[in-house]
Amino acid sequence: MIATGSFLAAAALILLLAPLVLTAGRWQVRHPRTALALWFSALFAGIGCAVASAVTALMCCVEVGEVHGTVEGLLLTIAGWLSLGVLAAVIALVSATAEPLADSWREAVGRFAPVAVSREHSDGVTLVWFGSDEPVACAVPSGEPEIFLSTALKEMLSGPQLRAVIEHERAHLRQHHGWAVRIAEINALCLPKRFPAGRALKRATLLLIELIADDAAARRAGAVHLANALATMGRTTADPGLELRADRLTLRRWKKPRSQRGAALARA
């Protein structure tokens, strides 16, 4: 029983303390990849502790049932199986919510596909251009990954800026950020609303994957081009978040993008 209580206490501490610890300070903005890894490490550690608590409770009940009388042993065994039943119910909830989330994603993509005006292949990804007056870029993870881009982006961004936006979306696909968002959404649905951990993980995931993709695109296409693209899109859509991300890029020191380093070596 001591082991069961210890695992349960550890799971509760992770549930309560992780949001407090991981949102302290501004280090997450400077190191988004590390921050995201710590968030999901805390999530899986909490799940592991909860599972270990249920398993040890069942094992303890079986052992006690063999030592004590039939009635007491039966009650304890039932209690152990009930704890595993709760765990199974959580797994069932995850399975039930995963498909609607996937359906909602496909529905969102379905709104873009009918107005597609052209398609082009680029480094294993299909760029799908669709008619719209709004600057929109969206990565679609699937068997054949696609990046949906509105025609408004071509009109308002320069060539290097547009390439930087595409590299940002390509980073989402390359680093499987869609799975991270889905796990965070399912976790938020499973936890009661009075626990902030679920909502905090979802908010952190949505922010951190954008910063991680910004960093990847800045290294490949140039931080200046991505910052200018984000600032332009932010002014057009009145989205302060885009302009803040642009400011973040300008405040860091970056090496030359890979394409420019390769060109410099070729000239040498």
Secondary structure by P-SEA (a helix, b strand, c coil): caaaaaaaaaaaaaaccaaaaaaccccccccaaaaaaaaaaaaaaaaaaaaaaaaaaaaaaaaaaaaccaaaaaaaaaaaaaaaaaaaaaaaaaaaaaaaaaaaaaaaaaaaaaacccccccccbbbbbbbcccbbbbbbbccbbbbbbcccccccccaaaaaaaaaaaaaaaaacaaaaaaaaaaaaaacccccaaaaaaaaaaaaaaaaaaaaaaaaaccaaaaaaaaaaaaaaaccaaaaaaaaaaaaccccccaaaaaaaaaac
